[in-house]
Amino acid sequence: MRLKLIQNHSASDIKFWVKTAVKRSVRKLRFDLFGRTLELPDCLSTCTTLKSLILRDVTISVVPYYFQLPSLKSLHLFSVEFSNHHSVASLLHYNTGLEYLVLNETKYDGWLRLPSLKSLHLCSVTLSAHNSITRLLKSCPVLESLVINQTKSDYVMFEAIPPRSCLSSLRSLHLCRLPSSGMNT
């Protein structure tokens, strides 16, 4: 089962539809909320069938500490904003089985440990503080595909990468339109 929710739904409507989808073994869930706030339904934390989650143009105000997506393999975040102290890292804190991650027009401001990640796409992403691409790559030991397009950093984007490191499994690398000041050699 797949569920796609767009725009004019109240928080209670969203919770109802997601709960119904979880009961029916939803595998793919997509939210397009045109900038509205999404309250992550608690029932997602116990959903063992959800493999793919796509969030587009949403604001997430609260990510409960215990929140996890136990079977999630693919996550796409397009124009997702996190309020308060929440971030992509807080959304993925307990989700170590993720294999495919796309961040597009989403700020990356936390440290992630993604031991199963095979594919990472960073498009128009802003890396904050000391979160370099190198640091992110070190937390992805089995990464096979990396795409970085129009991504910028408040600090140094790339640092020296030691031999036989995080890139040993990389098979595909695409770097497009990166700022020239984002490298430290």
Beta strands, then each sheet from edge to edge (+ up, - down):
strand 1: 2-6
strand 2: 28-32
strand 3: 37-38
strand 4: 52-56
strand 5: 59-60
strand 6: 74-78
strand 7: 81-82
strand 8: 100-104
strand 9: 107-108
strand 10: 119-123
strand 11: 126-127
strand 12: 145-149
strand 13: 152-153
strand 14: 172-176
sheet 1: 1+ 2+ 4+ 6+ 8+ 10+ 12+ 14+
sheet 2: 3+ 5+ 7+
sheet 3: 9+ 11+ 13+
end
